Amino acid sequence: MDIQLGLLGTFETGFLYSPIIIENERDRALLTGPSNSQLDLRLEKRFFFGQRLGVDIYFDVTNIFDKKNVIAYDSNPIGPGPFLFQERGIPGTRLVNSQNGQVLYGPARNVYFGARFNF
């Protein structure tokens, strides 16, 4: 029985951004956004057909726990976007910043499956 299981974890610190609400005008410090992490899984089974032929069937799940990773925030100065992020950690009310098309959240859970032929 040729079964393989793999786990891959990625962890990154939060991005730096300039504060919107400033108490001291001379303060040049940057704030740090939330950290991001995700755990990916791959399950693979190999089948042999003779000496040299075979097929690998695999099943991948990315972001197993469906963690909402914030990778940007709505920086549109019109509206509550930047203030909402700095005060409450909410990146925006949309998934995509309509100004420049930047995605605010990282990828959600995804499931893939496929086959690889060996000859």
N, C-alpha and C positions, 0 to 999 in steps of 0.2 A: 504494500500500500504506500504510494508515493504522494503524500499530502503535505503541503507547506502552508504555514500561517505566518504572516508578517505584520508587525505593528510599526508605524512611523509617527512620532510625535514632533510637532513643531511648536516652538515657543518663541515669542518675540516681545521685546519691550515696546511700550507705547511710543507713538510719534510725538515730536515736539511741535508746539504751536504757540503763537503769540497771543497773550491774553487780550481780551476785549475790555474787560472791566479792570481798570488800573487805579490803584489807590495812590501810588507814588509815581508821578510823571517821569522821574529819573530812573525808575526800575526797569532794567532791560532783561529781566529773567524770563525764560520760556517755561511754559507749563507742559506737562507730560500727559498724553492721552492714555487710555486704558491699555493694558497689555493684552496680547492675543495668543491664543493657543488652539491647537486642534490635534485630534488623534485620528489616524487613518489606518485601515485594516485591509489586508489582502489575504484571501484564501485561494489556494491553487491546488489542483489535482492533475496528475500526469497519467496518461494512458499510453501504453506501448502497443505497437502493431508490428511485430517482427523485431529484427535486430536494430534497425536504424530509423524506422518510422514511428512517429508518435504525435500526440496532440496534448496540449496543456489547456485546461479550462480554468479560467480565473474569475473571481468575484471581488470587486473592490468597493469599499465604502469609505468616502472621505468625510471628515468632520463627523465622526460617529455620534457624538453627543449633541450635534446640531447647535454648537455654541455660537452665539451672535458676536462676531469679532468686528469691532469698530475700526475701520481703516482710514476714515476721513470724516469730516463734518461739514454741514451746510454753512459755508462762510459768506453767504450773501449778506451784505451789510443792511439790506432792507428786510425787515422782519426779525423774528426772534431767534433765527438760526444760531449764530455764534454765542449769544447770551445763554441760550438754552443748553448748549454743550458745556460751556464753562461752569454754569451754576449747577446743572443736574446730571451732566454726562450723557445727555440725549443728543445724538448726532444730527437729528433732523426728523421731519415728519414724512419724508419721502425716502425711498431706497436709493434714488439717484439724485444728485445735485443738478437741477435743470439748467444751471448757468453753463457748466462746462461738461456735463455728462459723467462726472466722476462718481463712482460707486461709493456709498457710505459704509456698507457692511461687506465683510468678506463672504466667501461662498458658503452657502448652507450645505446641509448633508446632501451628498450625491452618491448614487449607486451605479456602478458600471459592471458589466460582465463581458467576457470575450473569450477568444480561443487563439492559440498560437500553434502553428503546425511545425513539426520538426522532421526534417528529411536529410 
